[in-house]
Amino acid sequence: MDKEVGMSGVDAKTIVYVSLKDRGGAMSEEAGFHCSPGDPTRTVAMTSLVKLYEIAWAIKNEELDLQTARQRFFGKQINKAQNTM
């Protein structure tokens, strides 16, 4: 949507990120949000968590370096309706 209206990430009001942490042999999934509680984009961001975790696991399992991961995933639209990228 940002690209359609000529905006970029610096214009974002809601940011969601996920990470995988090694907790002594057991991996944990963690998510973080930068948003306002009443903002409608907050709900949209939260509904994308599963797909974002799939991306994080792909990066880990395929042992992608930063450059390759950015080329493959950065700026991709996550299509909520079809659960695809």
N, C-alpha and C positions, 0 to 999 in steps of 0.2 A: 504494500500500500504506500509506503514512504516513497518508493521509486516512482509510482504513478503520479504523485503530486509534487515531485521534484524535491523531496526532502532527503536527508541522510541520517545516519545514526546519531549525529550530534544534536539533531532536532527531537530525538526520542524523549518521550515523557516516561515511558515504562521500559525497563531493561530487565531481562531475566537471563540468568546464567546457571549452568550446571557444572558439577565437577565430580570426579571419581577420586576417592581417597583410599589409600592402602592402610588399613588399620591392623597391621601385624598379620598379614595373610588373608584377611577378610576385607573385601572391597565394600565401601559404602558410597551411596549416591547422595549428593547434597545439592540443593538449589538455593539461589539467592535472588532477591527482587529489589529493584529500585523503582518505586512507584508510590502513588497516592492511593490510600484505601478506597476512595470513591471513584477512581478513574476507571472508565469502562475497558480500557486496554489491559487492565490488571487481570481480568477474567480470561481474556484472550491469551495473555502470556502464560497463565497457569494451565490452560488446556493444551499447551504445546510441550509440556514437560516430558512426556513419554518419548516423543520424537527427538527432543534434544538429548535425552539420555541415550537413545539409540545411536545418535551421532557420536556422543562421547565414547561409547563402547566400541564403535567402529574405529575411531582414532586410536584407542588403546590396543584393541585386538590386532589391528593391522600395523601397529607400531609406526604410525604416520608421523613424520617430522612436521614442524610448525608450518613451513612453506607448503608442503603437500596438502596438509589438512585445510589450510586457508584457501588454496586453489579449489579444493574439492567441495568445501562446505560454506565458505564465507559468502554472504549475500544471497543465499538460496532462500526462496520462499517456501515456508512449510505450509502445505495445503491442508488445513484442518479437516475439510470435508472429505478428502480422499486419503488423509493420513500419509501423504507422499511428499517428496520434495520436488 
